[in-house]
Amino acid sequence: QLSEGRVGEGVVAMTICGVMLAPTPQRWPSPIDQWEDGDMERHFEAELHALRDRLLAMGSLAETMIHKGIKALVDRDAALVQAVLAHEEEMDLLCIEIDDRCFTQLALRQPMASDLRFLVGGIKINSDLERIGDQAAGRHQGLRDRRGGNARPVECVG
C-alpha cells in the first residue's frame, strides 16, 4: 500500500506498507498545470497556424528569389543579383526557425493523425524551400563581374 502525507510545508513523505520513506520536496506547480483543458489545445492550434504562416512566408520568399534571379539573368542587372543574394540570409533564418518550431511541437505535444502529418510535411517542405533558395542564390553568385560590378552571362551547368 502506497500513501503520501504532509510532513511540513512543501515537503511530502511517502510511505510504502506503513514504512515511512525520506521526505522529498513537493514538485513545484508548472504553468501547464494551471491551464484549462481547452487552453492547451487552443495554444497548440495557434502554434500550428503560426507555423503555416511561416511556411507560406518562406514559399513567397523562394518565389521572389526565383523571379528576381530570372529577371537578373535576362536583364543582366547586378542590383537584382545583389537582392537575390541578400534574400539568402533571410531564407536560412526562416529555415532554422521553422525546423525549431516543428521539432519543438513534436517533442512537447506528441501530436497524432493530421497534426503529425502537418508537422512532418512542414519539415519536408521547409527543407525543399531552403534548397530552392540556395539554388536561386547559388546560380547568381557567379554573375557579378569583379572588375566593374556588372552582371555577365554564365554557362548553365546542367
Secondary structure, 3 states (H helix, E strand, C coil): CEEEEEEECCEEEEEECCEECCCEECCCCCHHHHCCHHHHHHHHHHHHHHHHHHHHHHHHHHHHHHHHHHHHHHHCCHHHHHHHHHHHHHHHHHHHHHHHHHHHHHHHHCCCHHHHHHHHHHHHHHHHHHHHHHHHHHHHHHHECCCCCCECCCCCCC
